[in-house]
Amino acid sequence: MKVLINSNGKRFLWKSGDLHTEDGIIKESDIRNRSNKIKSNVGKELIKFEGKFRDQLNELRSGPATVNAKDAGTIIAQTGINSKSKIVDAGSGSGFLSAYLSNITNNITTYEKNAKHFKIAKTNLKKIAPKVKIKNRDVFEGIDETNIDLITLDLPDPEKVLTHVENSLNSGAYLVCYLPSITQVQSLIKASEKHNLILEKVLETIEREWTVKDRVCRPNHQMLGHTAFLVFFRKY
C-alpha cells in the first residue's frame, strides 16, 4: 500500500492498478518504481511514501460514531498498557478503538450486541487488526474473560456492567468509560461507589490543529472539540 500526496496536500491511497486522480492518471508502473516523486500523465507531481496504520484506518468503513485518535491515545497513555496487557473492549462500534489498542497488544476481545455494527467491526478488524477476537454478544449478560488489565466501555449505561467488570479485572487494573454526557458520568460515578472501583480521573481531550505556512501561523478555523468524557477507574 502506498500513499500519494498532491501539491494541495490531498492524499490518495493506492493498492494496485493505475490511479485516477484530479491531477491526472498515475501509472501503476510509475508508482511501483523507487522514486518518491511521481508525475501524472498531465505533468502534475505527487509525493509517494509507504502507507501506515493511520492511512489504513482512514480507509475503513465507519458506521456508528468512532473513538478517534485523541481519545484512543489518551486511554493508551493514561493506562500504561503494554504488549502483555489483556484487554476487553465493549461496544465495538466500527472497531476503531480495538484497532488502536491492537497496535499495543494482540490480546484483545471486543463485544458488540448490534448485528449491523458487529458486521462492520468484524470486516474492519479483519483488515487492520486480525488478531482481535470479536463477539456478537451483549456485555450486559457477562464478560467471559478474567485477569483483565483494561476494560473499555463505549455504552450508554456502563453502570449496568460494573459487577461483571469487577469480577474480570485484576487488582490495580483499569476501567475506562467513554461517555458523551456529563450526566451519564455522574450516574456512573454514583453507581461505582457500590463496587471495588476507585475513581481516578475524568478527562476531556481537546485537539486544536494549527496552520503554519510562510509567515502565517494561526489555529485552524475548525477545532476537534468535545467528543466524549473519559472516566478512569481502578479496581481494588
C-alpha positions in Angstrom: 0.0 0.0 0.0 1.3 3.5 -1.0 0.2 7.0 -0.1 0.4 9.7 -2.8 0.0 13.4 -1.9 -0.6 16.2 -4.4 0.5 19.9 -4.2 -2.6 20.8 -2.3 -2.0 18.2 0.4 -4.7 15.8 -0.8 -3.9 12.1 -0.1 -4.6 9.1 -2.3 -4.3 5.6 -1.1 -3.0 3.2 -3.7 -3.1 -0.7 -3.6 -3.0 -1.8 -7.3 -3.6 -0.7 -10.8 -3.4 2.8 -12.4 -4.5 5.6 -10.1 -7.0 8.1 -11.5 -7.0 11.5 -9.7 -7.9 15.1 -10.2 -4.2 15.6 -11.1 -4.4 13.1 -13.9 -3.6 9.4 -14.2 -0.6 7.9 -12.4 0.5 4.6 -14.0 1.0 1.5 -11.8 4.5 1.1 -13.1 5.4 4.6 -12.0 4.0 4.0 -8.5 5.9 0.8 -8.2 9.3 2.3 -9.1 11.7 3.5 -6.4 11.3 7.2 -6.9 9.4 9.1 -4.1 8.3 11.7 -6.6 5.9 10.8 -9.5 4.4 12.7 -12.3 0.9 12.1 -13.7 0.1 11.9 -17.4 -0.6 15.7 -17.4 2.7 16.5 -15.7 1.4 17.1 -12.1 3.9 16.0 -9.4 2.9 13.9 -6.4 4.9 12.7 -3.5 4.9 8.9 -2.6 5.6 7.0 0.6 4.6 3.7 2.3 1.2 3.6 3.9 1.0 3.0 7.6 -1.7 2.2 10.2 -3.4 5.6 10.2 -3.6 5.5 6.4 -5.3 2.1 6.6 -7.7 3.3 9.4 -8.8 6.3 7.3 -10.0 3.8 4.6 -12.1 1.7 6.9 -15.9 1.8 6.8 -17.4 3.9 9.6 -20.9 3.0 10.7 -21.6 4.1 14.3 -19.6 7.0 15.8 -16.0 6.1 16.2 -13.5 6.7 19.0 -10.9 9.0 17.4 -7.1 9.3 17.8 -7.1 11.9 20.6 -9.2 9.8 22.9 -7.6 6.5 22.0 -4.2 8.0 22.6 -5.3 9.3 26.0 -6.6 5.9 27.0 -3.3 4.2 26.0 -1.1 6.8 27.7 -3.1 7.0 30.9 -3.5 3.3 31.5 0.1 2.3 30.5 -0.9 -0.8 28.6 1.9 -2.9 27.0 2.4 -5.9 24.8 1.5 -8.3 27.6 -1.8 -6.5 28.6 -5.1 -8.3 28.3 -8.0 -6.1 27.2 -11.8 -6.3 26.8 -13.4 -3.6 24.7 -17.2 -3.5 24.9 -19.3 -1.6 22.4 -17.1 -2.3 19.4 -19.0 0.1 17.1 -16.9 0.3 14.0 -14.0 -1.4 15.7 -11.7 1.7 15.7 -10.8 1.6 19.4 -9.9 -2.1 19.3 -7.8 -1.3 16.2 -5.8 1.4 18.0 -5.3 -0.8 21.1 -4.1 -3.7 18.8 -1.1 -1.6 18.0 0.0 -2.1 21.6 -1.2 -5.7 22.3 -2.8 -8.6 20.4 -4.7 -9.9 23.4 -8.0 -8.1 22.9 -11.6 -9.3 22.9 -14.3 -6.9 21.9 -18.1 -7.3 22.4 -20.8 -5.8 20.2 -24.5 -6.8 20.5 -25.9 -4.9 17.5 -25.7 -7.3 14.5 -25.2 -4.5 11.9 -22.4 -2.9 13.9 -20.9 -6.3 14.6 -20.7 -6.9 10.9 -18.9 -3.6 10.2 -16.5 -4.0 13.1 -15.7 -7.6 12.1 -14.9 -6.5 8.5 -12.8 -3.6 9.6 -10.8 -5.6 12.2 -10.2 -8.4 9.7 -8.4 -5.8 7.5 -6.4 -3.9 10.1 -6.3 -6.0 13.4 -7.0 -9.6 12.5 -5.8 -10.9 15.9 -8.6 -9.1 17.8 -11.4 -11.5 18.9 -14.9 -10.1 18.3 -18.1 -11.5 19.9 -21.6 -10.7 18.8 -22.7 -10.6 22.4 -24.4 -8.2 24.9 -21.8 -7.5 27.5 -24.6 -6.8 30.0 -25.0 -10.6 30.1 -21.5 -11.1 31.3 -17.8 -11.0 30.5 -16.2 -14.4 29.8 -12.6 -13.2 30.2 -10.8 -12.9 33.5 -7.5 -11.4 34.8 -8.0 -8.4 32.6 -5.7 -5.4 32.7 -8.0 -2.9 30.9 -11.7 -2.8 30.2 -13.1 -0.1 27.9 -16.9 0.6 27.8 -18.4 2.7 25.0 -22.0 2.1 26.1 -24.9 4.4 27.1 -25.4 2.7 30.6 -22.0 1.3 31.7 -23.1 1.2 35.3 -25.1 -2.0 34.3 -21.8 -3.8 33.6 -19.9 -2.9 36.8 -20.5 -6.2 38.6 -19.1 -8.1 35.6 -16.2 -5.6 35.3 -15.4 -6.0 39.0 -15.2 -9.8 38.6 -13.0 -9.7 35.5 -10.4 -7.0 36.3 -7.0 -7.7 38.0 -6.2 -5.7 41.2 -5.0 -2.2 40.1 -6.3 -2.7 36.6 -8.3 0.0 34.7 -11.8 0.5 33.7 -12.3 3.4 31.2 -15.7 4.5 30.1 -16.4 6.7 27.1 -19.5 8.9 27.7 -20.8 11.9 25.7 -22.8 13.5 28.5 -21.7 14.7 31.9 -25.0 13.5 33.5 -24.0 10.0 32.3 -20.7 10.5 34.1 -22.4 11.5 37.3 -24.7 8.4 37.2 -21.7 6.1 36.6 -19.6 7.6 39.4 -22.6 7.3 41.9 -23.1 3.6 40.9 -19.4 2.8 41.2 -19.5 3.6 44.9 -21.1 0.2 45.4 -18.2 -1.7 43.8 -14.5 -2.2 44.4 -13.7 0.6 42.0 -12.0 3.9 42.8 -12.4 6.9 40.6 -9.0 8.1 39.3 -10.0 10.9 37.0 -12.5 12.3 34.5 -10.9 13.8 31.3 -12.0 15.7 28.2 -9.4 15.9 25.5 -9.5 18.9 23.1 -7.4 18.9 20.0 -6.5 22.2 18.1 -4.6 22.0 14.9 -2.5 24.9 13.6 -1.8 26.3 10.2 1.8 27.2 9.7 2.7 28.4 6.2 5.3 31.0 5.4 4.6 33.9 7.8 1.1 32.7 8.6 0.8 31.0 12.0 -2.7 30.6 13.4 -5.1 28.0 14.8 -7.3 26.3 12.2 -10.8 27.6 12.0 -12.3 24.2 12.8 -11.3 22.6 16.1 -11.9 19.0 17.2 -13.6 19.8 20.5 -15.8 17.7 22.7 -16.3 14.1 21.6 -16.8 12.4 25.0 -15.7 12.3 28.6 -13.2 9.6 29.5 -13.8 8.2 33.0 -10.9 6.3 34.6 -11.4 3.8 37.5 -9.0 1.4 39.2 -10.0 -2.0 40.6 -9.1 -2.6 44.3 
